[in-house]
């Protein structure tokens, strides 16, 4: 059993059950080791969670960079984010979740940012860097004529990020593929009218 396996299991259990509902014994039982095996790497549940949060933030920071730096059009990127909900699917694969499960990483990170100030600082930094990269991608789309030219690329990037992160907050009525597509189509129309 590696340290990374322990981190991923702790993250999966915390995301699917809630941090408060998961103990180190739960993590150990899921992995098939003793609680002492976890203490070999981590001195506490909080230390394990911090490691898991940084591990996942590293992963998603990399995934956003890959998405924004690929050769896709802006419309394809927005479709992946808003309609295909690519990061929810990535979350499930990343934590090794099989079958249907609800992974609400947005609310989980909000809770963790309140608990750990360094996580809040890191998430805010990632959001700024991602918004800047997204704004550059939007500017390229404007320059190519993919969308209208007189848009504030940074503000539009922030709007897209807020929509991606906020969809979960709207509730289950807004989670269907059909509704996500309507939201995407509406945003695209606004960007081109």
Backbone as CSV, one residue per row, in Angstrom:
resi,resn,N_x,N_y,N_z,CA_x,CA_y,CA_z,C_x,C_y,C_z
1,UNK,0.855,-1.176,0.000,0.000,0.000,0.000,0.897,1.233,0.000
2,UNK,0.613,2.139,-0.905,1.428,3.345,-0.979,0.725,4.529,-0.333
3,UNK,1.501,5.538,-0.081,0.970,6.774,0.473,-0.103,7.347,-0.458
4,UNK,0.148,7.284,-1.767,-0.815,7.805,-2.745,-2.148,7.056,-2.670
5,UNK,-2.113,5.739,-2.487,-3.357,4.963,-2.354,-4.157,5.412,-1.140
6,UNK,-3.474,5.642,-0.045,-4.145,6.105,1.178,-4.800,7.464,0.931
7,UNK,-4.074,8.342,0.262,-4.590,9.680,-0.047,-5.843,9.592,-0.909
8,UNK,-5.792,8.780,-1.950,-6.929,8.669,-2.874,-8.150,8.083,-2.171
9,UNK,-7.960,7.065,-1.347,-9.086,6.476,-0.625,-9.675,7.480,0.361
10,UNK,-8.810,8.195,1.079,-9.303,9.206,2.023,-10.100,10.279,1.285
11,UNK,-9.623,10.675,0.129,-10.328,11.679,-0.669,-11.670,11.140,-1.151
12,UNK,-11.667,9.903,-1.655,-12.921,9.301,-2.142,-13.957,9.219,-1.025
13,UNK,-13.562,8.717,0.115,-14.506,8.587,1.224,-14.991,9.957,1.701
14,UNK,-14.099,10.920,1.767,-14.488,12.264,2.215,-15.428,12.937,1.223
15,UNK,-15.175,12.742,-0.059,-16.038,13.345,-1.081,-17.412,12.695,-1.134
16,UNK,-17.461,11.396,-0.962,-18.746,10.704,-1.117,-19.538,10.611,0.177
17,UNK,-18.862,10.625,1.329,-19.564,10.512,2.616,-19.577,11.807,3.418
18,UNK,-18.620,12.671,3.135,-18.448,13.872,3.938,-17.308,13.680,4.915
19,UNK,-16.494,14.688,5.051,-15.288,14.613,5.881,-15.594,14.190,7.315
20,UNK,-16.627,14.765,7.884,-16.953,14.488,9.292,-17.382,13.040,9.511
21,UNK,-17.864,12.386,8.463,-18.358,11.017,8.581,-17.279,9.958,8.359
22,UNK,-16.060,10.387,8.084,-14.994,9.446,7.752,-13.927,9.476,8.838
23,UNK,-13.564,8.293,9.315,-12.500,8.174,10.313,-11.276,7.518,9.667
24,UNK,-10.163,7.573,10.363,-8.965,6.890,9.872,-9.195,5.378,9.816
25,UNK,-10.014,4.863,10.716,-10.345,3.433,10.681,-11.121,3.100,9.407
26,UNK,-12.033,3.996,9.001,-12.767,3.784,7.747,-11.803,3.707,6.568
27,UNK,-10.841,4.626,6.534,-9.851,4.642,5.448,-9.038,3.349,5.489
28,UNK,-8.560,2.980,6.666,-7.757,1.762,6.814,-8.548,0.523,6.377
29,UNK,-9.804,0.426,6.796,-10.638,-0.724,6.426,-10.855,-0.791,4.915
30,UNK,-11.070,0.353,4.301,-11.286,0.402,2.847,-10.055,-0.095,2.101
31,UNK,-8.888,0.225,2.621,-7.636,-0.146,1.965,-7.216,-1.569,2.323
32,UNK,-7.589,-2.002,3.530,-7.179,-3.319,3.987,-5.890,-3.291,4.791
33,UNK,-5.686,-2.175,5.513,-4.526,-2.067,6.391,-5.010,-1.687,7.788
34,UNK,-4.080,-1.593,8.705,-4.439,-1.162,10.050,-4.361,0.361,10.138
35,UNK,-4.972,0.894,11.152,-4.896,2.332,11.403,-3.432,2.747,11.581
36,UNK,-2.642,1.875,12.199,-1.212,2.135,12.365,-0.497,2.290,11.039
37,UNK,-0.979,1.582,10.008,-0.395,1.722,8.669,-0.565,3.134,8.123
38,UNK,-1.674,3.754,8.477,-1.906,5.141,8.064,-0.995,6.069,8.864
39,UNK,-0.850,5.775,10.172,0.013,6.611,11.013,1.481,6.546,10.590
40,UNK,1.839,5.531,9.835,3.198,5.466,9.282,3.457,6.673,8.375
41,UNK,2.415,7.143,7.691,2.549,8.259,6.751,1.982,9.577,7.282
42,UNK,0.927,9.499,8.079,0.205,10.697,8.507,-0.031,10.663,10.013
43,UNK,0.169,11.796,10.668,0.033,11.842,12.125,-1.405,12.059,12.585
44,UNK,-2.289,12.464,11.653,-3.676,12.733,12.038,-4.579,12.713,10.808
45,UNK,-5.856,12.698,11.074,-6.854,12.773,9.999,-6.710,14.091,9.243
46,UNK,-6.478,15.190,9.959,-6.314,16.490,9.302,-5.088,16.509,8.391
47,UNK,-3.984,15.905,8.836,-2.789,15.869,7.996,-3.055,15.064,6.726
48,UNK,-3.757,13.941,6.866,-4.122,13.127,5.706,-5.023,13.921,4.767
49,UNK,-5.994,14.615,5.315,-6.905,15.383,4.480,-6.167,16.510,3.745
50,UNK,-5.274,17.197,4.440,-4.486,18.248,3.781,-3.714,17.674,2.591
51,UNK,-3.078,16.530,2.807,-2.327,15.889,1.724,-3.265,15.524,0.570
52,UNK,-4.444,15.008,0.901,-5.418,14.631,-0.125,-5.902,15.853,-0.897
53,UNK,-6.140,16.943,-0.201,-6.598,18.167,-0.862,-5.531,18.710,-1.801
54,UNK,-4.296,18.769,-1.345,-3.218,19.261,-2.217,-3.012,18.330,-3.412
55,UNK,-3.119,17.043,-3.173,-2.997,16.049,-4.239,-4.070,16.278,-5.306
56,UNK,-5.300,16.469,-4.876,-6.388,16.673,-5.834,-6.291,18.032,-6.519
57,UNK,-5.878,19.055,-5.796,-5.714,20.372,-6.423,-4.620,20.330,-7.490
58,UNK,-3.542,19.608,-7.227,-2.493,19.434,-8.239,-3.080,18.808,-9.501
59,UNK,-3.876,17.772,-9.308,-4.473,17.052,-10.429,-5.391,17.964,-11.247
60,UNK,-6.292,18.675,-10.576,-7.259,19.478,-11.320,-6.637,20.736,-11.911
61,UNK,-5.622,21.254,-11.290,-4.894,22.373,-11.881,-4.259,21.921,-13.200
62,UNK,-3.682,20.736,-13.194,-3.089,20.169,-14.412,-4.154,19.917,-15.475
63,UNK,-5.310,19.383,-15.066,-6.381,19.084,-16.029,-6.934,20.350,-16.688
64,UNK,-7.113,21.421,-15.886,-7.561,22.680,-16.476,-6.540,23.186,-17.484
65,UNK,-5.275,23.124,-17.148,-4.223,23.574,-18.066,-4.265,22.767,-19.358
66,UNK,-4.427,21.454,-19.243,-4.515,20.609,-20.440,-5.712,21.000,-21.295
67,UNK,-6.855,21.190,-20.671,-8.068,21.538,-21.409,-7.918,22.877,-22.116
68,UNK,-7.364,23.858,-21.428,-7.246,25.195,-22.012,-6.113,25.314,-23.022
69,UNK,-5.164,24.393,-22.988,-4.029,24.458,-23.907,-4.135,23.500,-25.084
70,UNK,-5.228,22.751,-25.171,-5.345,21.833,-26.305,-5.828,22.593,-27.544
71,UNK,-5.966,21.903,-28.625,-6.305,22.534,-29.914,-7.808,22.708,-30.130
72,UNK,-8.617,22.391,-29.158,-10.068,22.510,-29.291,-10.480,23.967,-29.462
73,UNK,-11.653,24.153,-30.063,-12.218,25.497,-30.159,-12.774,25.892,-28.798
74,UNK,-13.047,27.175,-28.635,-13.637,27.640,-27.387,-14.986,26.959,-27.162
75,UNK,-15.762,26.810,-28.203,-17.067,26.151,-28.068,-16.901,24.716,-27.570
76,UNK,-15.913,23.994,-28.084,-15.675,22.620,-27.642,-15.241,22.573,-26.170
77,UNK,-14.437,23.535,-25.762,-14.004,23.601,-24.360,-15.203,23.873,-23.453
78,UNK,-16.018,24.849,-23.842,-17.202,25.167,-23.049,-18.155,23.979,-22.996
79,UNK,-18.311,23.290,-24.105,-19.186,22.121,-24.141,-18.677,21.048,-23.173
80,UNK,-17.365,20.815,-23.187,-16.772,19.819,-22.283,-17.029,20.188,-20.824
81,UNK,-16.871,21.461,-20.509,-17.047,21.912,-19.127,-18.504,21.948,-18.699
82,UNK,-19.356,22.535,-19.529,-20.727,22.813,-19.131,-21.700,21.672,-19.422
83,UNK,-21.541,21.011,-20.550,-22.508,19.982,-20.944,-22.007,18.593,-20.559
84,UNK,-20.801,18.271,-20.993,-20.260,16.944,-20.674,-19.856,16.829,-19.212
85,UNK,-19.712,17.969,-18.545,-19.378,17.964,-17.123,-18.103,17.158,-16.881
86,UNK,-17.104,17.407,-17.728,-15.897,16.600,-17.782,-15.179,16.500,-16.434
87,UNK,-15.211,17.547,-15.628,-14.489,17.483,-14.363,-15.202,16.630,-13.321
88,UNK,-16.511,16.512,-13.398,-17.203,15.578,-12.501,-16.819,14.146,-12.858
89,UNK,-16.777,13.862,-14.154,-16.380,12.516,-14.582,-14.919,12.253,-14.229
90,UNK,-14.061,13.257,-14.412,-12.655,13.128,-14.016,-12.537,12.869,-12.522
91,UNK,-13.353,13.571,-11.728,-13.315,13.389,-10.274,-13.587,11.941,-9.916
92,UNK,-14.598,11.368,-10.531,-14.962,9.985,-10.228,-13.840,9.024,-10.607
93,UNK,-13.247,9.232,-11.767,-12.141,8.369,-12.182,-10.928,8.574,-11.291
94,UNK,-10.639,9.823,-10.972,-9.474,10.169,-10.162,-9.516,9.508,-8.794
95,UNK,-10.685,9.468,-8.186,-10.790,8.883,-6.841,-11.149,7.400,-6.878
96,UNK,-11.262,6.831,-8.084,-11.530,5.408,-8.196,-12.942,5.020,-7.848
97,UNK,-13.883,5.918,-8.096,-15.282,5.630,-7.796,-15.912,4.895,-8.975
98,UNK,-16.598,3.822,-8.672,-17.260,3.061,-9.722,-18.770,3.199,-9.572
99,UNK,-19.455,3.091,-10.683,-20.912,3.171,-10.661,-21.406,4.584,-10.415
100,UNK,-22.663,4.671,-10.092,-23.288,5.962,-9.828,-22.962,6.425,-8.418
101,UNK,-22.393,7.595,-8.327,-22.168,8.200,-7.021,-22.205,9.705,-7.199
102,UNK,-22.529,10.369,-6.157,-22.587,11.822,-6.190,-21.291,12.374,-5.615
103,UNK,-20.550,13.074,-6.462,-19.305,13.701,-6.033,-19.497,15.206,-6.147
104,UNK,-19.622,15.854,-5.022,-19.847,17.294,-4.992,-18.569,17.975,-4.505
105,UNK,-17.594,18.030,-5.419,-16.298,18.584,-5.031,-16.358,20.075,-4.723
106,UNK,-17.273,20.807,-5.318,-17.367,22.251,-5.085,-17.709,22.529,-3.621
107,UNK,-18.784,21.920,-3.134,-19.175,22.147,-1.737,-18.145,21.573,-0.764
108,UNK,-17.539,20.451,-1.135,-16.503,19.859,-0.309,-15.329,20.836,-0.152
109,UNK,-14.887,21.422,-1.261,-13.764,22.361,-1.175,-14.145,23.632,-0.413
110,UNK,-15.373,24.053,-0.535,-15.815,25.212,0.260,-15.702,24.888,1.751
111,UNK,-16.166,23.705,2.128,-16.060,23.291,3.529,-14.594,23.201,3.968
112,UNK,-13.757,22.662,3.108,-12.346,22.498,3.462,-11.609,23.841,3.500
113,UNK,-12.027,24.784,2.662,-11.406,26.118,2.698,-11.729,26.817,4.014
114,UNK,-12.893,26.556,4.545,-13.246,27.134,5.847,-12.444,26.483,6.967
115,UNK,-12.083,25.249,6.780,-11.361,24.500,7.806,-9.851,24.769,7.763
116,UNK,-9.299,24.892,6.564,-7.852,25.037,6.389,-7.547,26.293,5.572
117,UNK,-6.987,27.299,6.196,-6.740,28.577,5.508,-5.783,28.423,4.339
118,UNK,-4.808,27.522,4.443,-3.866,27.369,3.333,-4.541,26.789,2.093
119,UNK,-5.591,26.000,2.290,-6.347,25.466,1.147,-7.124,26.607,0.493
120,UNK,-7.709,27.479,1.295,-8.421,28.635,0.757,-7.476,29.493,-0.085
121,UNK,-6.300,29.757,0.429,-5.324,30.559,-0.310,-4.929,29.878,-1.614
122,UNK,-4.719,28.574,-1.555,-4.317,27.852,-2.765,-5.435,27.834,-3.796
123,UNK,-6.665,27.585,-3.367,-7.799,27.562,-4.305,-7.970,28.937,-4.948
124,UNK,-7.858,29.985,-4.166,-7.981,31.336,-4.726,-6.889,31.610,-5.753
125,UNK,-5.674,31.174,-5.467,-4.570,31.365,-6.411,-4.830,30.583,-7.704
126,UNK,-5.265,29.335,-7.559,-5.573,28.513,-8.737,-6.686,29.158,-9.555
127,UNK,-7.720,29.670,-8.878,-8.827,30.309,-9.595,-8.346,31.509,-10.403
128,UNK,-7.479,32.322,-9.827,-6.952,33.488,-10.546,-6.135,33.037,-11.759
129,UNK,-5.247,32.078,-11.562,-4.413,31.600,-12.672,-5.258,30.940,-13.769
130,UNK,-6.255,30.176,-13.358,-7.135,29.528,-14.340,-7.950,30.573,-15.092
131,UNK,-8.444,31.571,-14.379,-9.217,32.632,-15.022,-8.350,33.392,-16.031
132,UNK,-7.112,33.653,-15.682,-6.199,34.339,-16.612,-5.952,33.495,-17.859
133,UNK,-5.727,32.184,-17.668,-5.509,31.295,-18.814,-6.763,31.195,-19.669
134,UNK,-7.920,31.131,-19.026,-9.185,31.072,-19.750,-9.408,32.374,-20.531
135,UNK,-9.083,33.501,-19.915,-9.238,34.797,-20.591,-8.371,34.858,-21.840
136,UNK,-7.162,34.336,-21.774,-6.294,34.296,-22.960,-6.919,33.446,-24.052
137,UNK,-7.504,32.321,-23.645,-8.148,31.439,-24.621,-9.364,32.125,-25.253
138,UNK,-10.110,32.870,-24.452,-11.255,33.622,-24.965,-10.782,34.717,-25.918
139,UNK,-9.681,35.377,-25.574,-9.129,36.416,-26.454,-8.739,35.829,-27.801
140,UNK,-8.151,34.654,-27.798,-7.803,33.975,-29.057,-9.070,33.716,-29.871
141,UNK,-10.129,33.273,-29.209,-11.399,33.017,-29.899,-11.962,34.309,-30.492
142,UNK,-11.822,35.419,-29.770,-12.276,36.712,-30.318,-11.432,37.102,-31.520
143,UNK,-10.128,36.946,-31.418,-9.225,37.303,-32.515,-9.494,36.473,-33.760
144,UNK,-9.899,35.225,-33.579,-10.191,34.335,-34.711,-11.606,34.526,-35.250
145,UNK,-12.420,35.332,-34.566,-13.796,35.543,-34.992,-14.746,34.446,-34.554
146,UNK,-14.316,33.609,-33.633,-15.180,32.533,-33.137,-16.318,33.098,-32.293
147,UNK,-16.052,34.190,-31.596,-17.057,34.922,-30.830,-16.870,36.401,-31.115
148,UNK,-17.852,37.208,-30.716,-17.748,38.637,-31.001,-16.534,39.240,-30.297
149,UNK,-16.052,40.343,-30.844,-14.770,40.891,-30.424,-14.815,41.837,-29.236
150,UNK,-15.929,42.394,-28.898,-15.948,43.445,-27.877,-16.271,42.944,-26.476
151,UNK,-15.841,41.725,-26.150,-16.120,41.149,-24.844,-14.953,41.384,-23.882
152,UNK,-15.252,41.439,-22.607,-14.230,41.498,-21.566,-13.841,40.044,-21.294
153,UNK,-12.716,39.622,-21.825,-12.335,38.207,-21.767,-12.148,37.713,-20.331
154,UNK,-11.611,38.552,-19.462,-11.399,38.130,-18.072,-12.734,37.964,-17.341
155,UNK,-13.630,38.919,-17.515,-14.949,38.824,-16.871,-15.733,37.629,-17.419
156,UNK,-15.620,37.394,-18.724,-16.305,36.241,-19.312,-15.728,34.937,-18.766
157,UNK,-14.416,34.874,-18.625,-13.782,33.687,-18.052,-14.288,33.456,-16.632
158,UNK,-14.384,34.521,-15.848,-14.890,34.400,-14.474,-16.339,33.924,-14.479
159,UNK,-17.146,34.402,-15.421,-18.538,33.951,-15.530,-18.616,32.458,-15.846
160,UNK,-17.776,32.004,-16.764,-17.785,30.579,-17.125,-17.384,29.738,-15.910
161,UNK,-16.336,30.152,-15.214,-15.899,29.404,-14.032,-16.985,29.375,-12.962
162,UNK,-17.662,30.498,-12.777,-18.749,30.548,-11.795,-19.887,29.619,-12.206
163,UNK,-20.180,29.567,-13.493,-21.239,28.679,-13.971,-20.847,27.215,-13.785
164,UNK,-19.619,26.876,-14.131,-19.150,25.496,-13.971,-19.230,25.082,-12.503
165,UNK,-18.732,25.928,-11.615,-18.717,25.596,-10.188,-20.090,25.736,-9.543
166,UNK,-20.930,26.582,-10.091,-22.227,26.840,-9.490,-23.334,25.903,-9.902
167,UNK,-23.141,25.134,-10.970,-24.195,24.237,-11.418,-24.666,23.307,-10.304
168,UNK,-23.749,22.784,-9.522,-24.119,21.874,-8.426,-25.000,22.579,-7.404
169,UNK,-24.738,23.851,-7.176,-25.486,24.607,-6.163,-26.934,24.827,-6.556
170,UNK,-27.224,24.729,-7.826,-28.579,24.982,-8.297,-29.527,23.823,-8.010
171,UNK,-28.988,22.659,-7.720,-29.828,21.509,-7.400,-29.994,20.563,-8.568
172,UNK,-30.657,19.460,-8.323,-30.760,18.379,-9.302,-31.535,18.763,-10.561
173,UNK,-32.448,19.737,-10.475,-33.200,20.145,-11.670,-32.303,20.737,-12.735
174,UNK,-31.103,21.160,-12.360,-30.184,21.795,-13.302,-29.030,20.878,-13.692
175,UNK,-29.110,19.611,-13.329,-28.006,18.692,-13.574,-28.193,17.807,-14.800
176,UNK,-29.356,17.826,-15.411,-29.561,16.955,-16.564,-28.730,17.460,-17.747
177,UNK,-28.371,16.540,-18.603,-27.607,16.887,-19.802,-28.387,17.904,-20.645
178,UNK,-29.692,17.727,-20.735,-30.519,18.652,-21.515,-30.442,20.077,-20.954
179,UNK,-30.559,20.207,-19.643,-30.503,21.539,-19.038,-29.113,22.144,-19.173
180,UNK,-28.079,21.333,-18.983,-26.710,21.850,-19.136,-26.475,22.317,-20.567
181,UNK,-27.049,21.595,-21.543,-26.917,22.005,-22.955,-27.656,23.312,-23.197
182,UNK,-28.834,23.471,-22.614,-29.568,24.736,-22.761,-28.765,25.894,-22.183
183,UNK,-28.133,25.671,-21.040,-27.310,26.711,-20.426,-26.127,27.062,-21.340
184,UNK,-25.507,26.052,-21.907,-24.381,26.265,-22.821,-24.836,27.033,-24.053
185,UNK,-25.937,26.621,-24.650,-26.442,27.284,-25.855,-26.785,28.759,-25.573
186,UNK,-27.363,29.003,-24.427,-27.711,30.380,-24.054,-26.440,31.227,-23.898
187,UNK,-25.450,30.672,-23.217,-24.195,31.409,-23.047,-23.547,31.679,-24.403
188,UNK,-23.544,30.678,-25.263,-22.926,30.843,-26.587,-23.648,31.921,-27.387
189,UNK,-24.963,31.936,-27.308,-25.743,32.973,-27.995,-25.369,34.359,-27.482
190,UNK,-25.249,34.504,-26.178,-24.851,35.801,-25.598,-23.464,36.219,-26.068
191,UNK,-22.579,35.268,-26.244,-21.219,35.582,-26.656,-21.140,35.960,-28.136
192,UNK,-22.194,35.665,-28.867,-22.165,35.916,-30.305,-23.200,36.932,-30.763
193,UNK,-23.971,37.513,-29.857,-25.004,38.466,-30.293,-24.563,39.899,-30.095
